[in-house]
Structures are given as structure tokens and as C-alpha cells.
Amino acid sequence: MTNSDLGKFGVWRHYKGFAPTAAREIEELGYGALWLGGSPPADLPVAESLLEATESLIVGTSIVNIWTAPADTVAESFHRIDQRFPGRFLLGIGVGHREANGTEAVKPYDALVTYLDELDAAGVPKERRALAALGPRVLELARDRTAGALPYLAPPEHTKAARDTLGAEALLVAEQKVVLDDDVARARELARGTVSMYLGLVNYLNNLRRVGFSEQDITKPGSDRLIDALAVNGTPADVAAGLVAHLDAGADHVAIQPLNEDYLAALRALAAVLPFTR
């Protein structure tokens, strides 16, 4: 798998929220990858049914939580999927959040290193895995031990800084939430329902500070400036411009997370204006 195999745009959604029929339509619209969020369990359900339903679409996890999914079981699942669908599955892993995982006794960075060591021992290739990464140290680990980085809840300013840390060759997939609605007040209200959930998690708050957001911006429920950056809103053309901004900042691929209730309708509207062959 090369960076170009992903295409320029993919779709991020909870792993239980994708259906095979939807995956087939998403591929036909021109999107190159499906990103399975929500910490899929170690047996990696769903992935095979989505791959079966499509021709060349890449399926990636974004991300498997290292605290809840043992590395040996994840490695077995990787090999099972890869045997059936060679080169079409990318294993994304990450530490999740201490607030949710109750793992204060173990340093997340050390746990990541140990997990990657276990994946090495189980034969999961470096180029077929990626790492959830925001800060410089974990970005460097992603560069050195995996294909690259899968940052989440970060604007194009972070994408640029991440590319500077990763260098030119590593994979960089930028997740971006979107709301297709040209009523700004209504779009922001919908976006806040999702974005504000993350504004109590230290790793995201620290990263938002690093890229220039103030304490006022990141205090729940989030300033308009923050919400508009983390959940781009407007017409399809407006939203497409916000997605392309990540490519201009150095991303190889943008994982689009539509917050509209009818996410497929949003993807259809975007497909008409996105530069898939950029």
C-alpha cells in the first residue's frame, strides 16, 4: 500500500455506522478509504464485510485502542484480513484517553512503544500500520515505527506542523468534521454537540493550545472560532475548500466526518465538488 492508494479523500465514521451497501456507494462516489472510529475491538469486526462489498477501497482503523485491544489478537486479525484482501487494510492504533481508560500508572508513550514491539514480533509490517498522533514526540514515533500519523480533531495549522515533524515521506491523514448547512447558527449548534464532548480531554486541549487557540476558545462549549475550525460548515463548495486546506498544509489524505444526520447525502453533495484527482 502506498500513500496514493488512499486517494485524497475518505470517510470517517464509527465502525458500527458503516454498512456494506453504503461502502459500495461511497467507493462509487470517488472516496478512497473508510476509517473505522469508536475503538473497534481486537477481532476487528465489520472490516471484512466492507472490503467484500467494494473493489479497491481501503479500510483503516482510526483507531484501535491499545488499552482495550491486545496486540496479539489485533495482529491475528490483521493477518486474517490481509490474507483475504491483500494490501487493502491499514491498522491504525492509539492510546485513547487516560480520562476514559484509567491508565495513570503507565505512561502512554511507553505503552505505545511496547505495543509496536509486539506488533513487530507478530509480523505486522511497519508500512501497514499508522499511529494516532498529535504532539511532536508521538508524531516522531509514528514516523519512525509506522507508515505515518492519524491526527484527530485538529485544524490545518496542526497538519502543517505535523508534516514538518513527519518529513516528506510519511503518511499523514487529517480527520476533519464537516456540516453541510449554509445556516451558520444551525451548523454551529449541530457541530457543538460533537466537538464539545472532546473539550474535557487533556491531549486535545493541549494540542489546540499548541496551534493557537486561547483558553476562552477551548472552554466548553467552545468558541465560534474553534467550532468553525474543527467542524467546517457551509455550502458544499465552502466545505470542500476547508478540506483542501489540509491537503495544502501537507496532508496526503483527508478523512471526512460528516455530522449531518444523513451523512450519505452530505457525501454525495461533496463528491460533486471535491477535487478527487488533485
Backbone torsions as a table, in degrees:
resi	resn	phi	psi	omega
1	MET	NA	129.6	174.4
2	THR	-109.2	166.0	179.5
3	ASN	-56.8	-36.4	-177.4
4	SER	-69.4	-21.6	179.5
5	ASP	-61.4	-26.5	-179.0
6	LEU	-74.4	-18.8	-169.4
7	GLY	72.9	-175.1	-177.1
8	LYS	-87.8	-25.1	-174.5
9	PHE	-137.2	139.5	175.1
10	GLY	-136.5	-172.2	-174.5
11	VAL	-127.9	128.8	178.1
12	TRP	-104.6	134.0	-179.4
13	ARG	-163.3	154.6	174.8
14	HIS	-53.7	140.0	-173.1
15	TYR	-60.2	-24.4	177.7
16	LYS	-83.3	-6.0	-174.5
17	GLY	-94.5	-3.7	177.7
18	PHE	-97.9	134.9	172.8
19	ALA	-114.5	150.5	-179.5
20	PRO	-54.6	-40.1	179.6
21	THR	-64.8	-38.3	177.9
22	ALA	-67.4	-40.0	178.6
23	ALA	-59.3	-40.8	-180.0
24	ARG	-63.8	-43.4	178.7
25	GLU	-66.0	-41.4	179.1
26	ILE	-58.5	-42.4	177.0
27	GLU	-63.4	-44.2	-178.9
28	GLU	-64.0	-28.9	178.4
29	LEU	-71.7	-20.2	177.2
30	GLY	118.1	-2.6	178.1
31	TYR	-74.0	146.4	-171.3
32	GLY	-100.6	-12.9	-174.2
33	ALA	-154.5	151.8	169.3
34	LEU	-112.6	133.4	-179.5
35	TRP	-113.8	118.5	-173.6
36	LEU	-91.9	106.2	179.0
37	GLY	-91.7	-172.7	176.1
38	GLY	80.0	22.7	178.2
39	SER	53.4	68.5	177.6
40	PRO	-55.8	142.4	178.7
41	PRO	-68.4	169.6	-169.4
42	ALA	-63.2	-25.2	179.4
43	ASP	-80.8	-1.0	174.1
44	LEU	50.6	60.3	176.6
45	PRO	-67.3	166.5	174.7
46	VAL	80.7	-41.2	-172.0
47	ALA	-53.3	-46.0	-176.1
48	GLU	-66.3	-37.3	179.3
49	SER	-66.8	-33.8	177.9
50	LEU	-71.8	-39.1	177.7
51	LEU	-68.3	-38.4	177.9
52	GLU	-60.8	-34.6	-174.3
53	ALA	-81.1	-8.0	-173.5
54	THR	-126.3	168.4	-175.8
55	GLU	-96.2	-48.6	-174.6
56	SER	-136.7	-0.6	-179.2
57	LEU	-56.5	138.9	173.5
58	ILE	-89.0	140.1	172.5
59	VAL	-115.5	130.0	178.4
60	GLY	-130.8	153.5	173.9
61	THR	-94.5	138.3	-176.9
62	SER	-145.6	70.5	5.9
63	ILE	-143.0	164.3	167.4
64	VAL	-73.5	129.2	-178.0
65	ASN	-84.2	121.3	-174.2
66	ILE	-67.9	-19.5	-179.3
67	TRP	-79.9	-24.4	-173.7
68	THR	-112.4	-10.2	-177.9
69	ALA	-123.5	102.8	-177.3
70	PRO	-58.6	139.3	-174.7
71	ALA	-60.7	-37.9	-177.1
72	ASP	-66.8	-38.9	178.6
73	THR	-70.0	-40.5	177.3
74	VAL	-61.1	-42.0	179.1
75	ALA	-62.6	-42.4	177.0
76	GLU	-60.2	-41.6	179.3
77	SER	-65.5	-42.2	177.3
78	PHE	-56.4	-49.7	-177.2
79	HIS	-65.5	-35.7	177.9
80	ARG	-62.1	-46.9	-178.5
81	ILE	-68.9	-42.3	-177.3
82	ASP	-66.8	-31.4	178.0
83	GLN	-65.8	-37.9	-179.7
84	ARG	-79.5	-34.6	-174.4
85	PHE	-133.5	73.4	-173.3
86	PRO	-56.4	128.3	173.5
87	GLY	77.1	5.9	-175.2
88	ARG	-110.9	7.9	179.8
89	PHE	-126.7	132.4	178.0
90	LEU	-119.7	125.4	-177.6
91	LEU	-90.9	107.8	174.4
92	GLY	-97.5	130.5	-179.4
93	ILE	-127.8	161.5	177.8
94	GLY	-170.4	174.1	-174.0
95	VAL	-91.6	-6.0	-177.1
96	GLY	64.6	-137.6	-174.4
97	HIS	-134.8	130.8	178.1
98	ARG	-57.6	-36.6	-178.0
99	GLU	-58.4	-33.5	-177.8
100	ALA	-93.4	-27.7	-170.7
101	ASN	-95.7	-16.1	-179.6
102	GLY	61.4	46.0	-173.5
103	THR	-117.4	35.3	-176.0
104	GLU	-59.1	-25.0	-175.1
105	ALA	-75.9	-15.6	-177.0
106	VAL	-119.1	131.3	178.0
107	LYS	-71.1	128.3	-177.6
108	PRO	-56.4	-40.6	-178.9
109	TYR	-62.1	-45.3	179.6
110	ASP	-63.3	-38.1	178.6
111	ALA	-65.0	-38.2	176.9
112	LEU	-62.6	-44.5	179.9
113	VAL	-60.6	-45.5	179.4
114	THR	-61.6	-42.2	-179.6
115	TYR	-63.8	-42.8	177.6
116	LEU	-64.2	-37.1	175.4
117	ASP	-60.0	-41.5	-179.8
118	GLU	-67.8	-38.2	176.1
119	LEU	-65.9	-37.5	174.7
120	ASP	-58.1	-48.7	-177.0
121	ALA	-63.2	-28.8	-179.2
122	ALA	-90.9	4.5	173.3
123	GLY	81.1	21.0	175.0
124	VAL	-83.2	115.4	-172.3
125	PRO	-65.2	143.7	177.5
126	LYS	-51.7	-42.9	-173.9
127	GLU	-76.1	-2.7	-179.6
128	ARG	-112.4	18.2	177.4
129	ARG	-140.0	156.1	179.7
130	ALA	-143.3	166.5	-169.3
131	LEU	-126.3	131.7	169.5
132	ALA	-63.7	121.4	-172.7
133	ALA	-148.6	134.4	176.3
134	LEU	-122.6	-55.3	-177.1
135	GLY	-80.6	163.6	-175.0
136	PRO	-56.8	-40.3	-175.0
137	ARG	-66.4	-43.1	-179.9
138	VAL	-75.0	-31.6	172.6
139	LEU	-60.5	-41.3	177.5
140	GLU	-64.1	-38.6	177.0
141	LEU	-64.1	-41.8	177.2
142	ALA	-59.5	-42.7	179.3
143	ARG	-63.2	-42.1	-171.8
144	ASP	-85.2	-26.8	-171.1
145	ARG	-118.8	-4.8	-178.1
146	THR	-142.2	-177.4	175.6
147	ALA	-67.4	-28.9	-178.4
148	GLY	161.8	-154.3	-166.4
149	ALA	-120.4	148.0	177.5
150	LEU	-124.0	71.9	178.2
151	PRO	-67.5	154.1	-176.7
152	TYR	-135.5	144.2	177.5
153	LEU	58.1	54.1	-176.9
154	ALA	-143.1	139.9	-178.6
155	PRO	-84.1	175.8	179.9
156	PRO	-57.9	-27.8	176.8
157	GLU	-59.9	-37.7	176.7
158	HIS	-71.0	-39.1	178.8
159	THR	-55.8	-44.1	179.3
160	LYS	-62.4	-45.9	179.9
161	ALA	-64.6	-38.7	178.7
162	ALA	-63.6	-42.0	178.5
163	ARG	-62.8	-40.0	178.2
164	ASP	-59.8	-38.5	179.9
165	THR	-75.3	-41.5	-175.7
166	LEU	-72.8	-27.2	-171.9
167	GLY	84.9	-179.3	-170.0
168	ALA	-75.9	-27.1	-168.2
169	GLU	-92.9	-27.7	-174.5
170	ALA	-68.9	149.5	176.4
171	LEU	-69.8	137.1	174.9
172	LEU	-135.0	112.2	179.1
173	VAL	-110.3	116.2	-179.3
174	ALA	-97.4	122.3	173.6
175	GLU	-82.2	138.4	177.6
176	GLN	-141.7	122.1	173.7
177	LYS	-78.1	147.0	-179.8
178	VAL	-140.6	151.3	171.4
179	VAL	-131.5	113.9	177.0
180	LEU	-85.6	98.6	179.7
181	ASP	-167.9	122.8	-179.2
182	ASP	-88.5	6.4	167.9
183	ASP	-90.0	102.5	-170.8
184	VAL	-61.6	-43.2	-177.9
185	ALA	-62.8	-42.6	179.9
186	ARG	-67.9	-40.4	179.2
187	ALA	-64.0	-43.4	179.4
188	ARG	-64.3	-38.8	178.9
189	GLU	-61.4	-43.4	178.4
190	LEU	-65.0	-44.2	-177.8
191	ALA	-63.4	-41.0	-178.3
192	ARG	-60.6	-31.1	179.4
193	GLY	-59.6	-28.9	177.7
194	THR	-96.3	-50.6	-173.1
195	VAL	-62.1	-39.8	-175.6
196	SER	-63.2	-22.4	178.0
197	MET	-62.8	-26.7	-176.5
198	TYR	-90.8	-5.1	-172.7
199	LEU	-86.2	18.2	170.5
200	GLY	-120.3	8.6	-176.1
201	LEU	-105.5	122.5	-167.9
202	VAL	-59.6	-42.0	-175.3
203	ASN	-63.8	-39.3	178.0
204	TYR	-69.5	-42.7	-179.7
205	LEU	-61.3	-44.3	179.4
206	ASN	-61.7	-39.8	-179.3
207	ASN	-68.2	-39.7	179.0
208	LEU	-65.0	-35.8	174.4
209	ARG	-63.3	-42.1	-178.1
210	ARG	-59.9	-33.8	-177.1
211	VAL	-94.7	9.9	167.7
212	GLY	108.7	6.5	177.1
213	PHE	-83.3	143.4	-177.0
214	SER	-86.0	170.4	176.7
215	GLU	-61.8	-35.9	177.7
216	GLN	-64.6	-41.1	178.9
217	ASP	-59.2	-44.1	-170.0
218	ILE	-93.4	-0.7	175.8
219	THR	-76.2	131.8	-179.5
220	LYS	-52.8	139.0	7.3
221	PRO	-91.3	13.6	179.0
222	GLY	94.5	137.9	179.2
223	SER	-70.0	162.4	175.3
224	ASP	-58.5	-39.9	179.2
225	ARG	-58.7	-45.4	-179.8
226	LEU	-65.3	-48.3	-177.4
227	ILE	-60.4	-42.6	-179.3
228	ASP	-66.1	-29.3	178.5
229	ALA	-77.4	-39.6	-174.1
230	LEU	-87.8	-16.4	175.8
231	ALA	-140.3	86.8	-176.2
232	VAL	-61.5	132.8	-176.7
233	ASN	-127.5	166.2	176.9
234	GLY	129.8	-158.0	177.8
235	THR	-70.9	166.3	175.1
236	PRO	-52.6	-40.4	179.7
237	ALA	-66.5	-40.0	177.1
238	ASP	-60.4	-47.6	-177.6
239	VAL	-65.8	-41.4	178.1
240	ALA	-58.5	-39.9	178.4
241	ALA	-62.5	-39.2	177.4
242	GLY	-65.8	-33.2	177.7
243	LEU	-72.7	-42.7	178.4
244	VAL	-62.7	-28.0	178.4
245	ALA	-58.1	-32.8	176.2
246	HIS	-68.2	-39.8	177.0
247	LEU	-63.8	-42.6	179.0
248	ASP	-63.6	-28.6	-179.7
249	ALA	-84.2	-6.1	175.4
250	GLY	122.5	-0.5	178.0
251	ALA	-70.3	145.4	171.7
252	ASP	-81.7	-28.2	-167.9
253	HIS	-157.2	145.4	177.4
254	VAL	-118.5	124.4	177.2
255	ALA	-92.7	108.1	-173.2
256	ILE	-87.5	128.5	176.3
257	GLN	-115.5	94.3	178.0
258	PRO	-70.9	132.3	177.8
259	LEU	-96.5	-7.3	175.4
260	ASN	-60.0	146.0	-179.2
261	GLU	-57.7	-43.2	176.6
262	ASP	-94.8	86.1	-173.4
263	TYR	-68.8	-29.9	178.7
264	LEU	-68.9	-37.3	176.4
265	ALA	-62.4	-39.9	177.4
266	ALA	-63.3	-42.6	179.6
267	LEU	-66.3	-35.6	176.9
268	ARG	-63.8	-45.1	-179.4
269	ALA	-64.2	-40.4	178.9
270	LEU	-68.0	-37.0	-177.4
271	ALA	-59.8	-26.3	-179.0
272	ALA	-73.1	-16.8	-175.4
273	VAL	-125.7	-9.3	-178.8
274	LEU	-74.9	140.9	177.6
275	PRO	-85.4	77.9	-175.2
276	PHE	-60.9	-27.9	-177.0
277	THR	-103.5	20.0	-177.0
278	ARG	-55.4	NA	NA
